[in-house]
Amino acid sequence: MKVVFVTPRYGPEIMGGAESASRLLAEHLAAEPGFEVAAYSTCALDDRAWENDLAPGETDMNGVTLTRFPVARERPKEFFGFDGKLRRSPRHVTWDQSTHWLDLNGPDVPELIDALRHGVADVAVFSPYLFLSTVAGIRSARMPTVLHPAAHDEPALYFPAIGDAFARSDALCYYTAAERRLVQRIYPVAEKAQIVLGIGLGDPVEGGRRGGDLLGLGDRPYLICVGRVDDRKGSAMLDTFFRRYKEHRPGPLALALVGRVRSTIEAHPDIVVTGEVDEPTKWDLLRDATAAVSPSAMESFSLAIMEAWEQAVPVVVNARCEATRDHCAHSGGGLWFGSYRQFEVVIDRLNADAELRRRLGASGRAYAQEHYQWPALTARYARFLESVVERGASARV
């Protein structure tokens, strides 16, 4: 079976998120007997401007035939003002407004769309939902399509042109049951072929160094947040909450923010901003953390908390994020907060009780290993794709 994965960006340089999950799934599927896997993506590394940072063309990447296509135009500055306007009342956005939003959002990759229109793959897999390459690709593909929405409750999910992608896709693959519930509350897609899959975990590749030494903290305990340092990911809230916590609880506890920086974090003696790090460094930092914090209210899965659990580290999540809160409730591997006062109580408990941290971390690790290991996930996904191809494409609207 020939499968093509379509994402706005592709490669190991893209840390976390739906695009990283798609790459990992493509690589593992490529190792399955009877599957020939390709990937279509852009030459961009940064999804803010869509600059063509990489060379176009075809290459082999870990068993996947990757073709990069140039982006026709960078994202115009007017996008951000228009986006802000539509976000104020997303359920009242018109079809024309939402199509204009998609055109501005990009990436505009006409050669990629043309490749899908004339492609010979048996099935095309798209992720995430909110980009022009996904919506236009599903509309143009001649083969059956599978949408991995990576959806969370944000304004763009309600735009009519986005709904068109859900309607036209032949099948849906969700990361969590919470994501499926969200999508089905908004769109009539329950009758479509679908699966709740998740993301598989690889073995930690540690560098053998102490996390505190890497951060310049020595023996000090620290919380860690792995992922994009971005206000939309809850970074500003976490920064504010932790500074307030330190005013109330002076002591050695520190916070490490690990990932690409898109928000300004003012200097603070107890906050370390590392920027992007390599895999061994990330795993070393996770292993030695007191707890991992996921402040984002907009996650469809959160590979970051699974990786923390792989290191038997307890997690703390935003109570407004149904997907991560479900993970904690089902696993017994973490706690959640919905206000500063709750954040304070949770951090106090974890910081003071080593046995509680051990129990939570062990429960989280057992949950991650039972439900999110690649061999079982890949086999389930392979069977799902085979069923989608057998059904054939549904009628195009």
Order of alpha helices (4+ residues) and beta strands (2+ residues): beta-alpha-beta-beta-beta-alpha-alpha-alpha-beta-alpha-beta-alpha-beta-alpha-beta-alpha-beta-alpha-beta-beta-alpha-beta-alpha-beta-alpha-beta-alpha-alpha-alpha
